[in-house]
Amino acid sequence: MHIKIPNFLSKEECKLIEKVLLEKEQKILALPLSTEYYTGTTARYSEYNFLNYIPEINIIEKLFNLPIMQDEQEFWIQCWGNVLNKSEGIPMHNHGEPNSVFYACNIFITGPDNCFTFYDDMGYVPNKVGELHIVNCHLQHGVKENTNDQPRLSIACDIHFKDPKHFENYEQRIVHAKRN
């Protein structure tokens, strides 16, 4: 499964996220590493939830409004920011354990014109500001090393349909969302 949703976030919303993500970058980098597999802010994905930094952008409501989510009454979401400075990338990976069933998502916020995300099912996909990609948690994906001086910014989310209460740092990393 791979769903692409152009303009999920407006250019104005992406500008606000860019501002907040760059302002919070050092604070995020001061958090403990979640893993040594990634670098930068991505390596702290399980230490916080980026949605708490941007309450004025109701990403949860926008997700509930998607056709794929029409039958869902609640979900648990983890969200983190990816700031890829020059020489940083995100190696090929997936988000799921063998028996996991959830969605992995990413939204491109801003970056150089020559940014791409590689997905095993589609190959290299040019990044477009505000575009959301929702994939099965087992789909391999990654981002090549940024060779530009301009950072590449995105936010990523995991959307769970069963409470992942067994997660380490649960209180910091998970937001429980209920349909209004």
N, C-alpha and C positions, 0 to 999 in steps of 0.2 A: 504494500500500500504506500502510495506517495501522492499527497495532495498539495498543489501549489495554489496559494491565494494571493494574487497581486493586490497591492494597496491595502493590506490588512491594517497597517498603520499609515497615517498620513505623513507627509513630509514634515509638517509642524511637530507631530508627535515624535518623529525620529530625531528631529533637532533637539527637542527637550531631553530625550533619552541620551543622545550624544553628550549633551552638556552634563547631565547627572553622572553618566558613566565615567567621563573624564575627570569630573570633580571627585568621585568616589574611588577612582583607580588606586590611589595610594592607601586608602583605608582598607580596601579589599586585599591588596597585596600584603598588608600587615597581618591578615588572618592566617591561621595555620594552613599548611598544604593539605589538600584532600588526597592528592596523589602526586607522584613524581613523573607520571606519564605525560602530563601536560605542563605548560609553562604559564607564567603570568596570571592574570585573573581567572583564566579557565581552570587552573590547578587548585582553585579554592571553591569549586562549584558546590561543595556540600557544607559550606560554612555559613551561608547566609541565603536569603531569598531576595533577588533584585526587585521583585514586585513591591516590596516594602519601601523602596527608594523612590518609586514613581506612582504614588496613589492617585495622582491626577489623571493618569491614563488607565482606564479600566479595562485592562487586557482580559481579565476573567470574564466580564460581560461580553466582550467581543468574541471570546472563544465559545461561550454558551450560544451565541447567535449564529454560529456556523452550522450548516446543514448536517455535518458529520456528528455534531454534538446535540442535535435536537431531542434525542431521547434520554439524554443524561440529566439527572437531577443534582448530582454533586460529583466533584472530583477533588483530588489532592494534587497540587502543582508545586513543582520545584523550578526555580528560575534563576539563572545566573548570567552575568555579563562576560562577553569575550572581547578583550582589547588585544588585538594582535599588532604589536609594534613591529618595526623592521626586524627581520630575521626570525619572527615567530610564526608558527602555524599550528594547526590542530591535526595530529596524525589520525590515520584511518582508525575508526572505532565504531562501536554501537553502544547503546545504552542499556540493553537488557541482559538479564541472566537467562539461562536456558528455559525456564518456565515462566518468564515474565510476560505480561500482556499489558502494555501501555503505549502511549504515543510519545515520540520524541519530536521536538519542534525547534525550528530556529527562524529568527527574523533578522534580516540584514538591515543595519541601521545606517552606516556610512562607510566609505573607504575609497581607495583608488578605483579608477574606472576598470581596471583589468582584474577584478576580484571574481573568483569562482568558488563554488563548493562542489566537491566530487561526491556523487551518490552512486552506489553500486548498480542501481537500476536505471540511471539516466546518464551517467558519465558526468562530465563537467557542465555545470549549470551556472551561467552568469548571474552574479548577485545584483538584485534590484532593490533599491531603497523601499522599505516597508513591506516587502514580500515575505509571506509566511510559508514555510514548508513543514508539513506534518507527515511523519513517516512512522512505520512500524518500528518499535524499539530495537529490533534485531537488524535493521538495515545499516550496513556499513557506510560511513560517510567521513569526510575530512576536508581540511582546507590547506592548500599548499602554503609554504613559507611566504610571508609578506616581504617583497623585495623593495617596497616603496618606503619613503620617509613618512607618508601619511598613514596613521593607524587604520586598521580595518576593524570596525565595531559591529558586533551582533549581540543579540540575546538568545539564549537557548532555554527550553523548558522541557520538562518531563511531565506528562499528564497521566496520573494514575487513577484508576476507577475502583480500586480497593485501597483502603487506608494503609500506607506503608509505615505503620507505627514502629516497625522494627528497625527503621533507618537510624543510623548514628546521627546525632545532631538534629533529630526530628524537629524540635521546637524552633530551631534557627532556619531550617531549610525548607520546610513544608508549609504551604498555605492551603487550608481547607476551603473549598468554594462550594456554595450551594446556590442553586437557581432561585431567583426572586419570585 
